[in-house]
Amino acid sequence: MSLDTDIREGLSLLPPQMGTRPARVILHAINLQENPTRLEQQVKGPARGDYQFEKGGGVVGVMTHGAVKAKTQDVCRERGVAFNADSIYQAVGRDPVLAAALARLLLWTDPKPLPAAGDEQGAWALYLRVWRPGAYGRQPEELRVKFKRNYAAALKAVLA
């Protein structure tokens, strides 16, 4: 399936207020930033799936955060995934719909409002706060340029 289809299906597993156009744009941008070729497993590292979740990071984050834990359990049940870190970690690499839903739940854990579609600076700040990309410490300027390009592509894809 296409990335947009996977995102839409993932968002359909969540409450309607989580499935907004700004949510679709940021999810699309983060996918392009993290895993543009949609590999199941990171080439050099432990991350898995479209949004490059690590077991001790994003997976545990959505499993334990009070604002999204119950909804994470619901999504896992709906996708036939046991609610434990190992099962979820393995599944996000194989199930892009699950990955999209969990990525949206991870974004929901951020206390700030989701940036409006078109607010690339706000999306960048959100991405840094929630994903905490390791490459930022090594190549901040390159990562920023890449995100700007990916956000523009995401905006075009979602708003087209």
N, C-alpha and C positions, 0 to 999 in steps of 0.2 A: 504494500500500500504506500501511498504518498505520505510525506511527512505531515502535510496539513490534515489528511484523513486520520492519521494516527493521533494527532493532537485533538482533533474534534471528537473522536471516539473516547479518548482518555478524559476529556473534559465532560463528556456526557455521563460519566460515572460519578460526577461531583455535583454539588448544589449549583443551581443556575448562576448564582452570583460569582462563581469561580470561572465560568466559561465565557468571559467577556472578550471582546476584540483585543484590548490591551494584553490580556493573558495569552491569547494566541500569538500575538506579535513577539512577546518576550520569550515564550517557549520556543518559537521558531528560531529566534536570534540565538538563544542559548544552545540549541541543537547545532546550528551552523558553527558556532564558536567552539563547542566541545567535541562534536563528532560528525563533521560534515559528510563523511562517507558511510555513516551509520553502521559502524563495526559493532559486533557483539561485545568484544573485549578490547580494552585499551592496548595499543601495541606495546608500549613500555610502561606498565603500571597496573595497578589493581582495579581501575575503574571499569564499569560495565554499562552498556546500553547507550541509547541516544543522548542521554544527559550526563553520562560518565559518573554514575553514582558509585561511591566507595561504600563498602559494607559498614565501616566504622564512622562514616560521614553522613551522606544523604540518607542511606537506608536506616541507620539507627536514629537519625534525626526525625524522620517522619513517623517512625515506630514509637517514639517516646515523647514527642512534643505534645503537650496538652491540647493545643488548638487543633491538631490534626490526627491524633492517634486513633480515635474512633473511626474517622473517615478512612484512614489508611487500612484499618481492619476490614471495613466494608468493601473497599476497592480490591483488596487481596482476596476476600471471599468471592467476590463477583468474577475475578479472573482465575479462580481456582488455585491460588497460591497460599501455602501455609504462612501464618503470621509469625515468622521467625526470621532473623537476620540472614541466615544462610539461604533459605528458600527465596526470599525476596531478592537478595543479591544475585542469585543465579537467574531468576525470572526476568529481571529488568534488562538483561542482555538479550533475551529471546522474545520478549513481549513489548513492542514499542508503545502499545496502548497503555499498558501498565506503567511503563516508564514515563509517559506524558502525564498521566494522572498523578503519579508520585512527585514528578518535578513541579507540577502546579501546587501540590500540597506543601512541598518544601518552600516555595515562594510565599505561600500563605503564612508561614511561620514568621516572616519578617514583620516587625511592628509598623512599618511605614506603608502607606497606601501604594498600590500598584501604579507605576507611572502610566500616564495616558499614552495611547498609540501616537507615536511621533516624538515623544520625549526621550530621545536617545541618551541624553546625559543622565536622566533619572533611571533609565534601564541599565546603563553602565554601572551606576552606583549600586543598584539592587543586585546585579550580577556579582559585583565584587563582595558585597556584604554576605550574600547567601551561598554562592558557590566557592568563594575564597580560592580562586585559581592559583595553583602553585607557580605557574609561569609568570604571574604578575611580579613576583620577587626577582625573577631573572631578566625579564624582558617587558617592563611595563609599557613602554612606548609602542612596541610592536603589537602587544596584546590589545592596546587601546585602538590602534589603527584597524586591526583585524575586527574588533567588535563593531566599530563604526561602519565598516563595510558590511558585516553580517547583519547588523540591525537594519540598514537600508534595504538589503535584500529581503529580510523578513517582512518589513513594512510593505514592500512592493508585492510580495507573495500573498500576504494576508488581505491587503486592501484592494488587490486587483479584481 
